[in-house]
Amino acid sequence: MNKITSIADVRRHFRNNKEPIYFISATNFNLLGIGDWVGAFRHINYIDCFEGKQRNVFVPKQKFPRDFESIEDINNYLLEHKEVIDFIQSRADGENAGVASFLMFDEHTEEICKQLGLRVAFPQPSCVRAWTTRLKQYVSAIKPACPACPTCWPRSAATRSW
């Protein structure tokens, strides 16, 4: 890969991408239009919001009714669907089936991706949960009137310029 030094280099890098990249979710709203910027990008969705008029969207024709309890359930259902598996395998390059991205995923999603030869484009869910916990702790600490928060302490004349 060449060194990326400009926005034009970034655009060229992603536009010339040949490795399959998938956004797997109930709908394609979150990354609508990214296929114009990223080569080999496809949405894999449960619902076809644009009734076949949006390119780069794959929706399995046969659906098996079930109640989903979470976004992760929908993603796992899609990844285990025969039509989706066949679609991913048809675009794979040997053992490398590409990269999967999600709004939400769990350990089961990661395991399915591993079986399909897909790499997950995000950190492991356990890391994300740990970061989320730390972020919640930080947000709690910066709330007004929190005596443990340095941003709430009275400022001296020497620190007012900060």
N, CA, C and O atoms as a DFTB+ gen file, in Angstrom:
648 C
 N C O
     1  1       0.837      -1.177       0.000
     2  2       0.000       0.000       0.000
     3  2       0.884       1.243       0.000
     4  3       1.866       1.314       0.738
     5  1       0.536       2.204      -0.816
     6  2       1.267       3.470      -0.856
     7  2       0.917       4.318       0.356
     8  3      -0.140       4.151       0.964
     9  1       1.805       5.214       0.691
    10  2       1.580       6.125       1.806
    11  2       0.440       7.083       1.450
    12  3       0.403       7.648       0.356
    13  1      -0.481       7.252       2.388
    14  2      -1.611       8.152       2.189
    15  2      -1.254       9.499       2.803
    16  3      -0.975       9.595       3.998
    17  1      -1.265      10.540       1.968
    18  2      -0.841      11.855       2.446
    19  2      -1.882      12.943       2.211
    20  3      -1.682      14.083       2.627
    21  1      -2.983      12.613       1.556
    22  2      -3.989      13.638       1.271
    23  2      -5.382      13.016       1.244
    24  3      -5.531      11.794       1.234
    25  1      -6.384      13.865       1.232
    26  2      -7.774      13.402       1.119
    27  2      -7.970      12.668      -0.207
    28  3      -8.685      11.668      -0.271
    29  1      -7.339      13.165      -1.252
    30  2      -7.437      12.500      -2.554
    31  2      -6.878      11.083      -2.480
    32  3      -7.418      10.171      -3.106
    33  1      -5.790      10.889      -1.711
    34  2      -5.217       9.546      -1.524
    35  2      -6.187       8.637      -0.778
    36  3      -6.319       7.458      -1.106
    37  1      -6.861       9.189       0.221
    38  2      -7.846       8.409       0.988
    39  2      -8.974       7.970       0.060
    40  3      -9.355       6.799       0.049
    41  1      -9.499       8.901      -0.707
    42  2     -10.589       8.575      -1.633
    43  2     -10.152       7.516      -2.636
    44  3     -10.880       6.555      -2.885
    45  1      -8.974       7.686      -3.209
    46  2      -8.459       6.732      -4.194
    47  2      -8.279       5.346      -3.567
    48  3      -8.624       4.329      -4.169
    49  1      -7.739       5.326      -2.360
    50  2      -7.514       4.054      -1.661
    51  2      -8.838       3.286      -1.506
    52  3      -8.917       2.106      -1.849
    53  1      -9.853       3.951      -0.999
    54  2     -11.126       3.260      -0.767
    55  2     -11.879       2.982      -2.063
    56  3     -12.519       1.938      -2.190
    57  1     -11.814       3.881      -3.009
    58  2     -12.517       3.671      -4.271
    59  2     -11.936       2.487      -5.039
    60  3     -12.673       1.763      -5.709
    61  1     -10.629       2.284      -4.948
    62  2      -9.967       1.185      -5.651
    63  2      -9.959      -0.106      -4.849
    64  3      -9.356      -1.091      -5.275
    65  1     -10.610      -0.119      -3.709
    66  2     -10.665      -1.309      -2.866
    67  2     -11.287      -2.484      -3.635
    68  3     -12.312      -2.328      -4.299
    69  1     -10.662      -3.640      -3.537
    70  2     -11.176      -4.855      -4.189
    71  2     -11.694      -5.876      -3.171
    72  3     -12.426      -6.797      -3.531
    73  1     -11.317      -5.713      -1.915
    74  2     -11.747      -6.660      -0.883
    75  2     -13.206      -6.390      -0.500
    76  3     -13.564      -5.246      -0.220
    77  1     -14.056      -7.431      -0.484
    78  2     -15.455      -7.219      -0.103
    79  2     -15.584      -6.635       1.305
    80  3     -14.969      -7.116       2.256
    81  1     -16.398      -5.592       1.407
    82  2     -16.727      -4.986       2.695
    83  2     -18.251      -4.987       2.791
    84  3     -18.948      -4.572       1.865
    85  1     -18.751      -5.460       3.926
    86  2     -20.194      -5.579       4.128
    87  2     -20.633      -4.762       5.332
    88  3     -19.956      -4.739       6.360
    89  1     -21.774      -4.092       5.196
    90  2     -22.464      -3.513       6.346
    91  2     -23.697      -4.362       6.542
    92  3     -24.577      -4.401       5.682
    93  1     -23.763      -5.043       7.672
    94  2     -24.831      -6.000       7.939
    95  2     -25.735      -5.413       9.016
    96  3     -25.302      -5.134      10.134
    97  1     -27.022      -5.232       8.644
    98  2     -27.961      -4.601       9.569
    99  2     -29.387      -4.808       9.067
   100  3     -29.605      -5.333       7.975
   101  1     -30.346      -4.393       9.874
   102  2     -31.749      -4.515       9.477
   103  2     -32.040      -3.684       8.229
   104  3     -32.746      -4.137       7.328
   105  1     -31.491      -2.458       8.178
   106  2     -31.720      -1.570       7.034
   107  2     -30.388      -0.980       6.567
   108  3     -29.355      -1.148       7.215
   109  1     -30.438      -0.294       5.444
   110  2     -29.212       0.280       4.892
   111  2     -29.114       1.790       5.106
   112  3     -28.297       2.438       4.451
   113  1     -29.899       2.358       5.977
   114  2     -29.885       3.808       6.162
   115  2     -28.567       4.342       6.702
   116  3     -28.128       5.414       6.286
   117  1     -27.928       3.628       7.613
   118  2     -26.763       4.169       8.299
   119  2     -25.589       4.496       7.388
   120  3     -24.879       5.471       7.632
   121  1     -25.370       3.714       6.357
   122  2     -24.240       3.965       5.458
   123  2     -24.700       4.124       4.011
   124  3     -23.978       3.775       3.076
   125  1     -25.891       4.646       3.843
   126  2     -26.450       4.831       2.513
   127  2     -25.538       5.718       1.670
   128  3     -25.173       6.816       2.089
   129  1     -25.176       5.243       0.492
   130  2     -24.350       6.013      -0.415
   131  2     -22.863       5.740      -0.317
   132  3     -22.098       6.198      -1.165
   133  1     -22.437       5.007       0.697
   134  2     -20.999       4.766       0.845
   135  2     -20.444       3.906      -0.292
   136  3     -19.250       3.957      -0.589
   137  1     -21.309       3.124      -0.920
   138  2     -20.874       2.312      -2.050
   139  2     -20.345       3.141      -3.215
   140  3     -19.611       2.629      -4.060
   141  1     -20.718       4.425      -3.262
   142  2     -20.183       5.320      -4.284
   143  2     -18.736       5.695      -3.998
   144  3     -18.013       6.125      -4.896
   145  1     -18.316       5.535      -2.759
   146  2     -16.982       5.945      -2.331
   147  2     -16.052       4.779      -2.041
   148  3     -14.832       4.924      -2.114
   149  1     -16.616       3.630      -1.715
   150  2     -15.807       2.467      -1.332
   151  2     -16.080       1.330      -2.301
   152  3     -17.207       0.845      -2.399
   153  1     -15.043       0.907      -3.018
   154  2     -15.186      -0.200      -3.950
   155  2     -15.470      -1.504      -3.224
   156  3     -15.001      -1.710      -2.105
   157  1     -16.226      -2.372      -3.847
   158  2     -16.568      -3.703      -3.334
   159  2     -17.390      -3.659      -2.046
   160  3     -17.409      -4.628      -1.287
   161  1     -18.073      -2.529      -1.798
   162  2     -18.914      -2.392      -0.597
   163  2     -20.327      -2.856      -0.905
   164  3     -20.881      -2.525      -1.953
   165  1     -20.913      -3.628       0.014
   166  2     -22.295      -4.080      -0.130
   167  2     -22.998      -4.030       1.221
   168  3     -22.403      -4.293       2.266
   169  1     -24.280      -3.684       1.165
   170  2     -25.144      -3.793       2.338
   171  2     -25.766      -5.180       2.320
   172  3     -26.142      -5.683       1.262
   173  1     -25.873      -5.791       3.481
   174  2     -26.663      -7.015       3.631
   175  2     -27.718      -6.675       4.672
   176  3     -27.406      -6.446       5.841
   177  1     -28.986      -6.646       4.225
   178  2     -30.065      -6.160       5.075
   179  2     -31.226      -7.117       5.173
   180  3     -31.423      -7.976       4.313
   181  1     -31.994      -6.955       6.238
   182  2     -33.214      -7.742       6.445
   183  2     -34.384      -7.114       5.688
   184  3     -35.233      -7.823       5.149
   185  1     -34.422      -5.793       5.651
   186  2     -35.513      -5.059       5.015
   187  2     -34.961      -4.301       3.809
   188  3     -33.913      -3.660       3.892
   189  1     -35.675      -4.383       2.696
   190  2     -35.290      -3.622       1.507
   191  2     -36.093      -2.327       1.502
   192  3     -37.194      -2.271       0.953
   193  1     -35.543      -1.301       2.108
   194  2     -36.236      -0.022       2.284
   195  2     -36.535       0.685       0.969
   196  3     -37.451       1.504       0.898
   197  1     -35.769       0.375      -0.068
   198  2     -35.920       1.073      -1.340
   199  2     -36.452       0.166      -2.443
   200  3     -36.330       0.485      -3.625
   201  1     -37.039      -0.955      -2.061
   202  2     -37.706      -1.877      -2.978
   203  2     -36.885      -2.181      -4.227
   204  3     -37.394      -2.137      -5.347
   205  1     -35.608      -2.490      -4.018
   206  2     -34.748      -2.897      -5.109
   207  2     -34.151      -1.765      -5.929
   208  3     -33.409      -2.025      -6.877
   209  1     -34.451      -0.527      -5.594
   210  2     -33.954       0.608      -6.379
   211  2     -32.600       1.130      -5.904
   212  3     -31.988       1.954      -6.584
   213  1     -32.129       0.674      -4.769
   214  2     -30.822       1.099      -4.260
   215  2     -29.803       0.009      -4.595
   216  3     -29.950      -1.143      -4.186
   217  1     -28.773       0.391      -5.340
   218  2     -27.765      -0.611      -5.701
   219  2     -26.901      -0.934      -4.490
   220  3     -26.961      -0.240      -3.475
   221  1     -26.133      -1.942      -4.592
   222  2     -25.213      -2.389      -3.534
   223  2     -25.928      -2.925      -2.304
   224  3     -25.341      -2.988      -1.223
   225  1     -27.185      -3.310      -2.458
   226  2     -27.941      -3.855      -1.327
   227  2     -28.332      -5.290      -1.647
   228  3     -28.889      -5.577      -2.706
   229  1     -28.029      -6.191      -0.708
   230  2     -28.459      -7.577      -0.841
   231  2     -29.437      -7.872       0.296
   232  3     -29.118      -7.670       1.468
   233  1     -30.618      -8.347      -0.058
   234  2     -31.630      -8.743       0.916
   235  2     -32.067     -10.152       0.551
   236  3     -32.481     -10.385      -0.585
   237  1     -31.988     -11.106       1.486
   238  2     -32.426     -12.464       1.145
   239  2     -33.907     -12.480       0.759
   240  3     -34.739     -11.829       1.392
   241  1     -34.211     -13.234      -0.286
   242  2     -35.595     -13.305      -0.769
   243  2     -36.487     -14.080       0.195
   244  3     -37.612     -13.677       0.490
   245  1     -35.961     -15.195       0.676
   246  2     -36.748     -16.035       1.575
   247  2     -36.443     -15.642       3.018
   248  3     -35.292     -15.657       3.453
   249  1     -37.503     -15.289       3.750
   250  2     -37.339     -14.916       5.153
   251  2     -38.189     -15.831       6.006
   252  3     -39.294     -16.218       5.627
   253  1     -37.662     -16.163       7.143
   254  2     -38.352     -17.035       8.077
   255  2     -38.824     -16.188       9.249
   256  3     -38.004     -15.654       9.996
   257  1     -40.145     -16.059       9.419
   258  2     -40.665     -15.180      10.470
   259  2     -40.128     -15.563      11.847
   260  3     -40.103     -16.735      12.224
   261  1     -39.707     -14.552      12.575
   262  2     -39.268     -14.742      13.955
   263  2     -39.241     -13.395      14.647
   264  3     -39.186     -12.344      14.008
   265  1     -39.279     -13.452      15.954
   266  2     -39.216     -12.229      16.746
   267  2     -37.762     -11.987      17.133
   268  3     -37.106     -12.852      17.713
   269  1     -37.278     -10.808      16.803
   270  2     -35.915     -10.435      17.162
   271  2     -35.958      -9.627      18.460
   272  3     -36.854      -8.809      18.670
   273  1     -34.992      -9.869      19.308
   274  2     -34.919      -9.134      20.566
   275  2     -33.874      -8.038      20.536
   276  3     -33.837      -7.196      21.434
   277  1     -33.017      -8.032      19.516
   278  2     -31.957      -7.035      19.463
   279  2     -31.433      -6.904      18.032
   280  3     -31.728      -7.720      17.158
   281  1     -30.652      -5.858      17.829
   282  2     -29.994      -5.679      16.535
   283  2     -29.031      -6.839      16.289
   284  3     -28.900      -7.318      15.163
   285  1     -28.360      -7.284      17.349
   286  2     -27.448      -8.423      17.220
   287  2     -28.173      -9.664      16.701
   288  3     -27.633     -10.400      15.876
   289  1     -29.404      -9.896      17.188
   290  2     -30.195     -11.042      16.712
   291  2     -30.446     -10.959      15.210
   292  3     -30.358     -11.965      14.505
   293  1     -30.756      -9.770      14.727
   294  2     -31.003      -9.593      13.287
   295  2     -29.725      -9.877      12.501
   296  3     -29.753     -10.584      11.494
   297  1     -28.609      -9.325      12.963
   298  2     -27.339      -9.552      12.273
   299  2     -26.965     -11.026      12.258
   300  3     -26.525     -11.546      11.232
   301  1     -27.136     -11.701      13.389
   302  2     -26.807     -13.126      13.463
   303  2     -27.719     -13.944      12.556
   304  3     -27.267     -14.882      11.899
   305  1     -28.994     -13.592      12.521
   306  2     -29.931     -14.259      11.614
   307  2     -29.457     -14.115      10.171
   308  3     -29.421     -15.090       9.421
   309  1     -29.093     -12.888       9.789
   310  2     -28.638     -12.660       8.410
   311  2     -27.376     -13.464       8.107
   312  3     -27.279     -14.094       7.054
   313  1     -26.416     -13.446       9.020
   314  2     -25.153     -14.160       8.788
   315  2     -25.340     -15.680       8.704
   316  3     -24.529     -16.370       8.087
   317  1     -26.385     -16.189       9.309
   318  2     -26.647     -17.632       9.278
   319  2     -27.622     -18.025       8.166
   320  3     -27.916     -19.208       7.994
   321  1     -28.120     -17.053       7.417
   322  2     -29.086     -17.301       6.344
   323  2     -28.353     -17.868       5.126
   324  3     -27.313     -17.345       4.726
   325  1     -28.896     -18.936       4.540
   326  2     -28.233     -19.601       3.421
   327  2     -27.991     -18.666       2.240
   328  3     -26.919     -18.715       1.637
   329  1     -28.948     -17.825       1.896
   330  2     -28.760     -16.907       0.767
   331  2     -27.620     -15.923       1.043
   332  3     -26.852     -15.590       0.140
   333  1     -27.513     -15.465       2.273
   334  2     -26.441     -14.531       2.642
   335  2     -25.095     -15.246       2.596
   336  3     -24.117     -14.709       2.076
   337  1     -25.050     -16.450       3.138
   338  2     -23.809     -17.229       3.112
   339  2     -23.356     -17.458       1.672
   340  3     -22.180     -17.290       1.352
   341  1     -24.299     -17.844       0.800
   342  2     -23.965     -18.069      -0.607
   343  2     -23.467     -16.779      -1.266
   344  3     -22.522     -16.811      -2.055
   345  1     -24.097     -15.651      -0.946
   346  2     -23.688     -14.366      -1.511
   347  2     -22.268     -14.007      -1.073
   348  3     -21.444     -13.611      -1.897
   349  1     -21.983     -14.147       0.224
   350  2     -20.641     -13.840       0.743
   351  2     -19.606     -14.755       0.114
   352  3     -18.545     -14.295      -0.307
   353  1     -19.906     -16.054       0.047
   354  2     -18.951     -17.008      -0.521
   355  2     -18.714     -16.757      -2.010
   356  3     -17.618     -17.010      -2.510
   357  1     -19.722     -16.268      -2.716
   358  2     -19.555     -15.998      -4.151
   359  2     -18.589     -14.841      -4.412
   360  3     -18.042     -14.727      -5.508
   361  1     -18.380     -13.990      -3.416
   362  2     -17.490     -12.828      -3.571
   363  2     -16.157     -13.025      -2.855
   364  3     -15.292     -12.151      -2.907
   365  1     -15.984     -14.169      -2.186
   366  2     -14.768     -14.419      -1.403
   367  2     -13.575     -14.695      -2.306
   368  3     -13.714     -15.155      -3.440
   369  1     -12.404     -14.399      -1.766
   370  2     -11.145     -14.695      -2.434
   371  2     -10.448     -15.763      -1.602
   372  3      -9.664     -15.452      -0.706
   373  1     -10.738     -17.014      -1.905
   374  2     -10.191     -18.110      -1.106
   375  2     -10.762     -18.100       0.302
   376  3     -11.978     -18.081       0.490
   377  1      -9.876     -18.113       1.287
   378  2     -10.298     -18.118       2.691
   379  2     -10.754     -16.738       3.165
   380  3     -11.446     -16.621       4.176
   381  1     -10.363     -15.698       2.431
   382  2     -10.713     -14.339       2.820
   383  2     -12.054     -13.951       2.213
   384  3     -12.157     -13.699       1.013
   385  1     -13.093     -13.907       3.068
   386  2     -14.422     -13.531       2.590
   387  2     -14.640     -12.026       2.658
   388  3     -15.637     -11.526       2.140
   389  1     -13.726     -11.298       3.288
   390  2     -13.866      -9.849       3.366
   391  2     -13.981      -9.346       4.786
   392  3     -13.542      -9.991       5.738
   393  1     -14.589      -8.168       4.903
   394  2     -14.700      -7.468       6.180
   395  2     -16.171      -7.196       6.454
   396  3     -16.912      -6.790       5.558
   397  1     -16.592      -7.419       7.692
   398  2     -17.972      -7.160       8.103
   399  2     -18.009      -6.000       9.085
   400  3     -17.178      -5.907       9.988
   401  1     -18.985      -5.119       8.896
   402  2     -19.200      -4.032       9.851
   403  2     -20.666      -4.059      10.294
   404  3     -21.547      -4.510       9.562
   405  1     -20.895      -3.575      11.486
   406  2     -22.219      -3.649      12.112
   407  2     -22.472      -2.393      12.943
   408  3     -21.539      -1.677      13.307
   409  1     -23.738      -2.139      13.236
   410  2     -24.059      -1.162      14.273
   411  2     -23.798      -1.797      15.638
   412  3     -23.205      -1.178      16.522
   413  1     -24.246      -3.030      15.790
   414  2     -24.104      -3.760      17.046
   415  2     -23.770      -5.215      16.723
   416  3     -24.277      -5.783      15.755
   417  1     -22.915      -5.801      17.544
   418  2     -22.592      -7.212      17.370
   419  2     -22.178      -7.772      18.718
   420  3     -21.885      -7.036      19.660
   421  1     -22.162      -9.094      18.783
   422  2     -21.776      -9.754      20.027
   423  2     -20.804     -10.890      19.718
   424  3     -20.358     -11.054      18.582
   425  1     -20.487     -11.665      20.745
   426  2     -19.532     -12.757      20.575
   427  2     -20.028     -13.791      19.577
   428  3     -19.233     -14.371      18.836
   429  1     -21.350     -14.029      19.551
   430  2     -21.912     -14.994      18.599
   431  2     -21.710     -14.489      17.158
   432  3     -21.397     -15.267      16.257
   433  1     -21.893     -13.192      16.961
   434  2     -21.666     -12.594      15.637
   435  2     -20.223     -12.823      15.207
   436  3     -19.954     -13.197      14.066
   437  1     -19.298     -12.594      16.138
   438  2     -17.877     -12.796      15.828
   439  2     -17.597     -14.242      15.431
   440  3     -16.834     -14.495      14.499
   441  1     -18.202     -15.177      16.126
   442  2     -17.978     -16.594      15.829
   443  2     -18.510     -16.948      14.437
   444  3     -17.851     -17.660      13.681
   445  1     -19.696     -16.451      14.105
   446  2     -20.252     -16.713      12.769
   447  2     -19.337     -16.126      11.694
   448  3     -19.060     -16.772      10.683
   449  1     -18.874     -14.904      11.920
   450  2     -17.972     -14.252      10.951
   451  2     -16.708     -15.074      10.760
   452  3     -16.236     -15.249       9.637
   453  1     -16.168     -15.574      11.853
   454  2     -14.956     -16.396      11.775
   455  2     -15.205     -17.636      10.918
   456  3     -14.370     -18.002      10.091
   457  1     -16.360     -18.282      11.120
   458  2     -16.698     -19.471      10.339
   459  2     -16.854     -19.147       8.853
   460  3     -16.555     -19.978       7.996
   461  1     -17.324     -17.936       8.556
   462  2     -17.528     -17.525       7.162
   463  2     -16.266     -16.953       6.519
   464  3     -16.248     -16.690       5.316
   465  1     -15.217     -16.761       7.309
   466  2     -13.992     -16.172       6.780
   467  2     -14.030     -14.652       6.728
   468  3     -13.226     -14.035       6.029
   469  1     -14.960     -14.042       7.465
   470  2     -15.074     -12.585       7.526
   471  2     -14.299     -12.044       8.722
   472  3     -14.305     -12.647       9.795
   473  1     -13.636     -10.914       8.536
   474  2     -13.021     -10.194       9.652
   475  2     -14.003      -9.136      10.124
   476  3     -14.657      -8.490       9.306
   477  1     -14.114      -8.953      11.424
   478  2     -14.985      -7.915      11.974
   479  2     -14.173      -6.621      12.036
   480  3     -13.038      -6.615      12.513
   481  1     -14.760      -5.535      11.556
   482  2     -14.043      -4.266      11.424
   483  2     -13.958      -3.468      12.724
   484  3     -13.540      -2.310      12.701
   485  1     -14.335      -4.045      13.833
   486  2     -14.366      -3.321      15.099
   487  2     -13.663      -4.117      16.186
   488  3     -13.407      -5.309      16.015
   489  1     -13.351      -3.472      17.299
   490  2     -12.774      -4.210      18.436
   491  2     -13.771      -5.234      18.977
   492  3     -14.967      -5.165      18.691
   493  1     -13.271      -6.168      19.750
   494  2     -14.127      -7.201      20.338
   495  2     -15.179      -6.570      21.243
   496  3     -14.913      -5.547      21.873
   497  1     -16.391      -7.174      21.318
   498  2     -17.444      -6.628      22.176
   499  2     -17.004      -6.442      23.628
   500  3     -17.438      -5.490      24.276
   501  1     -16.160      -7.319      24.150
   502  2     -15.705      -7.177      25.534
   503  2     -14.913      -5.875      25.708
   504  3     -15.032      -5.211      26.737
   505  1     -14.108      -5.511      24.708
   506  2     -13.367      -4.242      24.765
   507  2     -14.327      -3.058      24.690
   508  3     -14.176      -2.075      25.416
   509  1     -15.303      -3.165      23.815
   510  2     -16.271      -2.082      23.665
   511  2     -17.029      -1.880      24.973
   512  3     -17.242      -0.742      25.392
   513  1     -17.440      -2.975      25.624
   514  2     -18.142      -2.863      26.915
   515  2     -17.251      -2.191      27.954
   516  3     -17.722      -1.354      28.724
   517  1     -15.978      -2.547      27.984
   518  2     -15.058      -1.939      28.945
   519  2     -14.913      -0.442      28.679
   520  3     -14.916       0.360      29.613
   521  1     -14.785      -0.066      27.406
   522  2     -14.680       1.361      27.064
   523  2     -15.962       2.094      27.432
   524  3     -15.923       3.217      27.935
   525  1     -17.106       1.447      27.176
   526  2     -18.387       2.068      27.492
   527  2     -18.512       2.308      28.989
   528  3     -18.996       3.356      29.417
   529  1     -18.077       1.341      29.781
   530  2     -18.115       1.496      31.238
   531  2     -17.256       2.676      31.663
   532  3     -17.677       3.494      32.481
   533  1     -16.055       2.763      31.108
   534  2     -15.159       3.879      31.446
   535  2     -15.769       5.216      31.022
   536  3     -15.678       6.202      31.754
   537  1     -16.386       5.249      29.852
   538  2     -17.008       6.470      29.376
   539  2     -18.153       6.882      30.302
   540  3     -18.291       8.060      30.630
   541  1     -18.969       5.923      30.723
   542  2     -20.066       6.229      31.651
   543  2     -19.525       6.778      32.967
   544  3     -20.099       7.707      33.534
   545  1     -18.431       6.212      33.453
   546  2     -17.823       6.711      34.684
   547  2     -17.358       8.146      34.490
   548  3     -17.557       8.987      35.367
   549  1     -16.752       8.427      33.367
   550  2     -16.272       9.775      33.084
   551  2     -17.434      10.757      33.001
   552  3     -17.378      11.835      33.592
   553  1     -18.486      10.393      32.273
   554  2     -19.642      11.270      32.121
   555  2     -20.279      11.549      33.483
   556  3     -20.690      12.675      33.762
   557  1     -20.359      10.519      34.330
   558  2     -20.903      10.721      35.677
   559  2     -20.048      11.691      36.469
   560  3     -20.572      12.502      37.232
   561  1     -18.750      11.617      36.298
   562  2     -17.824      12.459      37.060
   563  2     -17.872      13.920      36.632
   564  3     -17.571      14.799      37.439
   565  1     -18.239      14.200      35.394
   566  2     -18.233      15.593      34.949
   567  2     -19.584      16.275      35.117
   568  3     -19.735      17.436      34.735
   569  1     -20.565      15.581      35.679
   570  2     -21.856      16.218      35.920
   571  2     -21.674      17.341      36.933
   572  3     -20.850      17.223      37.839
   573  1     -22.424      18.418      36.796
   574  2     -22.302      19.536      37.737
   575  2     -22.521      19.102      39.189
   576  3     -23.287      18.185      39.483
   577  1     -21.834      19.780      40.056
   578  2     -21.932      19.571      41.503
   579  2     -21.362      18.236      41.956
   580  3     -21.724      17.728      43.018
   581  1     -20.493      17.682      41.172
   582  2     -19.834      16.446      41.566
   583  2     -18.544      16.813      42.290
   584  3     -17.605      17.288      41.651
   585  1     -18.468      16.609      43.603
   586  2     -17.291      17.058      44.350
   587  2     -15.996      16.355      43.949
   588  3     -14.914      16.861      44.247
   589  1     -16.077      15.204      43.284
   590  2     -14.865      14.483      42.906
   591  2     -14.326      14.934      41.559
   592  3     -13.284      14.457      41.109
   593  1     -15.021      15.836      40.927
   594  2     -14.646      16.237      39.573
   595  2     -13.851      17.530      39.576
   596  3     -14.356      18.558      40.028
   597  1     -12.611      17.504      39.079
   598  2     -11.790      18.726      39.063
   599  2     -12.413      19.874      38.291
   600  3     -12.131      21.034      38.591
   601  1     -13.261      19.582      37.298
   602  2     -13.857      20.676      36.526
   603  2     -14.895      21.428      37.337
   604  3     -15.321      22.512      36.939
   605  1     -15.312      20.869      38.472
   606  2     -16.314      21.524      39.311
   607  2     -15.678      22.259      40.487
   608  3     -16.375      22.983      41.198
   609  1     -14.405      22.098      40.707
   610  2     -13.741      22.753      41.829
   611  2     -13.624      24.241      41.564
   612  3     -13.509      24.659      40.412
   613  1     -13.651      25.039      42.609
   614  2     -13.466      26.478      42.413
   615  2     -12.085      26.746      41.817
   616  3     -11.104      26.102      42.191
   617  1     -12.017      27.682      40.906
   618  2     -10.746      27.983      40.242
   619  2     -10.084      29.178      40.908
   620  3     -10.740      30.163      41.248
   621  1      -8.822      29.077      41.080
   622  2      -8.065      30.201      41.643
   623  2      -7.744      31.182      40.532
   624  3      -7.897      30.871      39.351
   625  1      -7.307      32.344      40.909
   626  2      -6.933      33.364      39.913
   627  2      -5.848      32.849      38.987
   628  3      -5.803      33.216      37.813
   629  1      -4.969      31.995      39.510
   630  2      -3.862      31.478      38.704
   631  2      -4.335      30.503      37.633
   632  3      -3.691      30.378      36.592
   633  1      -5.465      29.797      37.871
   634  2      -5.914      28.794      36.905
   635  2      -7.041      29.281      36.025
   636  3      -7.474      28.544      35.138
   637  1      -7.540      30.497      36.230
   638  2      -8.671      30.974      35.436
   639  2      -8.345      31.124      33.951
   640  3      -9.234      31.085      33.101
   641  1      -7.080      31.291      33.661
   642  2      -6.696      31.477      32.258
   643  2      -6.697      30.169      31.478
   644  3      -6.545      30.182      30.257
   645  1      -6.864      29.045      32.158
   646  2      -6.865      27.751      31.462
   647  2      -8.048      27.697      30.594
   648  3      -8.263      26.700      29.905
